[in-house]
C-alpha cells in the first residue's frame, strides 16, 4: 500500500499535476511525509547547479582555475559538496523563492498563503531538480570526473540539454497548474506572473548562456 501511494504521489506530480495539487492539498499527509525527500532532491540539484556554474565560470568566463585540480572535481567530493552545501544553500533559496511565489499570488489578486506557496514552489521545483540529478548520475557513470576542460560534446550532452530545456518550461506549466488549482488568483494576472514572466526569465537565461558560449 505504501509503495503504491509513493508511486502514485510522484507520477501524479509529473504527469497529472492538476490531480496532484488538488488531491494532496485536501489530504496533506502524503506531501508532508515526502517533504524531506522533496527537499533533498531540490537542495541537491541546487548544489549541482552551483558547482556546474563554478566550473563553467572558471573554464569559459575566467574564474579560479584551481577548481579543476580540487577534490570537488572528483565524483566523491562533487556529490558530497552538492548534497551538503546544496541543502544548506538551497534552504535559503527555498525561503526566498516561496516568499516571492507568495508575492506573485498577491499580485495575481489572490489571497496571501505561505503554506500553499511553499507547497507549490517546492514540488513544482522537484521536476527540474530530479532531471538535473538524473543527468548528473548518468555523467557519473560514464565520465571520469565532473568537468573536463576542452571537453567535446557527445550525443548524450545534446539530449540532456534539450531534455533540461523542455523540463524547465514544463515545470512552469506545473507551477501555474498548482496556482490555478488550489488558490483563488484571477486568471489573466496569474497568466502573466506564473506563465509569461517565468518563460521570459528562462528564455533570457538560455540566451545569455548561448551568447557567452559564442563570444568565448
C-alpha positions as CSV (number, residue, x, y, z in Angstrom):
1,X,0.0,0.0,0.0
2,X,2.8,2.4,0.9
3,X,4.7,1.7,-2.2
4,X,1.7,2.2,-4.4
5,X,1.0,5.5,-2.6
6,X,4.6,6.6,-3.2
7,X,4.5,5.8,-6.9
8,X,1.1,7.4,-7.4
9,X,2.2,10.5,-5.5
10,X,5.2,11.2,-7.7
11,X,3.7,10.1,-11.0
12,X,0.7,12.4,-10.3
13,X,3.2,15.3,-9.8
14,X,5.0,14.6,-13.1
15,X,2.1,13.6,-15.3
16,X,-1.1,14.7,-13.6
17,X,-0.3,18.0,-11.8
18,X,-3.8,19.2,-11.5
19,X,-4.8,16.0,-9.7
20,X,-1.6,16.1,-7.7
21,X,-2.2,19.5,-6.2
22,X,-6.0,19.1,-5.8
23,X,-5.6,15.7,-4.0
24,X,-2.6,16.5,-1.8
25,X,-3.9,19.9,-0.7
26,X,-7.1,18.3,0.6
27,X,-5.2,15.5,2.3
28,X,-1.8,16.9,3.3
29,X,-0.5,13.6,4.9
30,X,1.5,12.5,1.8
31,X,3.0,15.8,0.8
32,X,4.2,16.4,4.4
33,X,5.5,12.8,4.6
34,X,7.5,13.2,1.4
35,X,8.7,16.8,2.1
36,X,12.2,15.7,3.3
37,X,12.7,13.7,0.1
38,X,11.4,16.6,-2.0
39,X,13.7,19.0,-0.2
40,X,16.7,16.6,-0.6
41,X,16.1,16.5,-4.3
42,X,15.7,20.3,-4.5
43,X,18.7,21.0,-2.4
44,X,21.0,18.5,-4.2
45,X,20.0,19.9,-7.6
46,X,20.7,23.4,-6.3
47,X,24.2,22.3,-5.2
48,X,24.8,20.6,-8.6
49,X,23.8,23.8,-10.4
50,X,26.1,26.0,-8.3
51,X,29.1,23.6,-8.8
52,X,28.5,23.4,-12.5
53,X,28.3,27.2,-12.7
54,X,31.6,27.4,-10.8
55,X,33.3,25.1,-13.3
56,X,31.7,26.9,-16.3
57,X,32.8,30.2,-14.9
58,X,36.4,29.0,-14.4
59,X,36.6,27.5,-17.8
60,X,34.7,29.9,-20.0
61,X,34.3,33.3,-18.2
62,X,37.6,33.3,-16.3
63,X,37.2,32.2,-12.7
64,X,39.5,30.4,-10.3
65,X,41.1,27.6,-12.4
66,X,42.3,25.8,-9.2
67,X,38.9,24.3,-9.0
68,X,39.8,21.8,-11.8
69,X,42.5,20.3,-9.5
70,X,40.5,20.3,-6.3
71,X,38.7,17.5,-4.7
72,X,35.4,19.0,-6.0
73,X,36.5,17.8,-9.5
74,X,36.2,14.2,-8.3
75,X,32.9,12.5,-8.2
76,X,33.1,11.7,-4.5
77,X,33.9,15.3,-3.5
78,X,31.5,16.7,-6.0
79,X,28.5,14.7,-4.7
80,X,29.4,15.4,-1.1
81,X,29.5,19.2,-1.7
82,X,26.4,19.1,-3.9
83,X,24.3,17.4,-1.2
84,X,25.6,19.1,2.0
85,X,26.2,22.5,0.5
86,X,23.1,22.3,-1.6
87,X,20.9,21.5,1.3
88,X,22.3,24.5,3.3
89,X,22.2,27.0,0.4
90,X,19.0,25.5,-1.0
91,X,17.1,26.2,2.2
92,X,17.7,29.9,1.9
93,X,16.7,29.9,-1.8
94,X,13.6,27.9,-0.9
95,X,12.6,30.6,1.7
96,X,13.2,33.4,-0.7
97,X,11.6,31.6,-3.7
98,X,8.5,30.7,-1.8
99,X,8.2,34.3,-0.4
100,X,8.4,35.7,-4.0
101,X,5.9,33.0,-5.1
102,X,3.5,34.3,-2.4
103,X,4.1,37.8,-3.6
104,X,3.1,36.8,-7.1
105,X,-0.1,35.2,-5.7
106,X,-1.0,38.6,-4.2
107,X,-0.1,40.4,-7.4
108,X,-2.4,38.0,-9.2
109,X,-5.3,39.2,-6.9
110,X,-5.1,36.0,-4.8
111,X,-5.1,35.5,-1.1
112,X,-1.7,35.5,0.6
113,X,-0.9,32.0,1.8
114,X,2.7,31.0,2.6
115,X,1.8,27.3,3.2
116,X,0.3,27.0,-0.3
117,X,3.2,29.0,-1.8
118,X,5.8,26.7,-0.2
119,X,3.9,23.6,-1.3
120,X,3.5,24.6,-4.9
121,X,7.0,26.2,-5.2
122,X,8.9,23.2,-3.7
123,X,7.0,20.4,-5.5
124,X,7.0,22.1,-8.9
125,X,10.8,22.7,-8.4
126,X,11.2,18.9,-7.8
127,X,10.6,18.3,-11.5
128,X,13.6,20.1,-13.0
129,X,15.6,19.2,-9.9
130,X,15.1,15.5,-10.4
131,X,16.2,15.8,-14.1
132,X,19.3,17.6,-13.1
133,X,20.2,14.8,-10.6
134,X,19.4,12.2,-13.3
135,X,21.6,13.8,-15.9
136,X,24.4,14.1,-13.3
137,X,24.1,10.5,-12.3
138,X,24.4,9.4,-15.9
139,X,27.5,11.5,-16.2
140,X,28.9,9.9,-13.0
141,X,28.6,6.5,-14.6
142,X,30.3,7.4,-17.9
143,X,32.7,10.3,-17.3
144,X,35.9,10.2,-15.3
145,X,35.3,13.4,-13.4
146,X,32.7,16.2,-13.2
147,X,34.4,18.7,-15.5
148,X,36.9,18.3,-18.3
149,X,38.5,21.4,-19.9
150,X,38.3,21.4,-23.7
151,X,35.5,18.8,-23.5
152,X,33.9,17.7,-26.8
153,X,30.1,17.3,-26.8
154,X,28.7,13.9,-27.3
155,X,25.1,12.8,-28.2
156,X,24.1,12.4,-24.6
157,X,25.1,16.0,-23.9
158,X,22.9,17.3,-26.7
159,X,20.0,15.1,-25.5
160,X,20.4,16.2,-21.9
161,X,20.4,19.9,-22.9
162,X,17.1,19.6,-24.8
163,X,15.6,17.5,-22.0
164,X,16.6,20.1,-19.5
165,X,15.1,23.0,-21.6
166,X,11.8,21.1,-22.0
167,X,11.6,20.2,-18.3
168,X,12.3,23.8,-17.3
169,X,9.4,25.1,-19.3
170,X,7.2,22.1,-18.3
171,X,7.8,23.0,-14.6
172,X,6.5,26.5,-15.3
173,X,3.2,24.8,-16.5
174,X,3.1,22.6,-13.4
175,X,3.6,25.6,-11.1
176,X,0.8,27.5,-12.9
177,X,-1.4,24.5,-12.7
178,X,-0.9,24.3,-9.0
179,X,-1.7,28.0,-8.6
180,X,-4.9,27.7,-10.7
181,X,-6.0,24.6,-8.9
182,X,-5.7,25.4,-5.2
183,X,-5.6,29.2,-5.0
184,X,-8.1,32.0,-5.7
185,X,-5.9,34.0,-8.1
186,X,-7.5,35.8,-11.1
187,X,-6.9,34.2,-14.4
188,X,-5.1,36.9,-16.5
189,X,-2.9,38.3,-13.8
190,X,-1.8,34.8,-12.9
191,X,-1.1,34.0,-16.6
192,X,1.3,36.9,-16.6
193,X,3.0,36.3,-13.2
194,X,3.1,32.5,-13.4
195,X,3.4,31.7,-17.1
196,X,4.6,34.6,-19.2
197,X,7.1,36.1,-16.7
198,X,8.9,32.7,-15.9
199,X,9.0,31.8,-19.6
200,X,10.7,35.1,-20.4
201,X,13.1,34.7,-17.5
202,X,14.2,31.2,-18.6
203,X,14.4,32.3,-22.2
204,X,16.7,35.2,-21.3
205,X,18.9,32.9,-19.2
206,X,19.3,30.4,-22.1
207,X,20.0,33.3,-24.4
208,X,22.7,34.7,-22.1
209,X,24.4,31.2,-21.9
210,X,24.4,30.9,-25.7
211,X,25.8,34.4,-26.1
212,X,28.7,33.6,-23.6
213,X,29.5,30.4,-25.4
214,X,29.7,32.1,-28.8
215,X,31.7,35.1,-27.5
216,X,34.2,32.9,-25.8
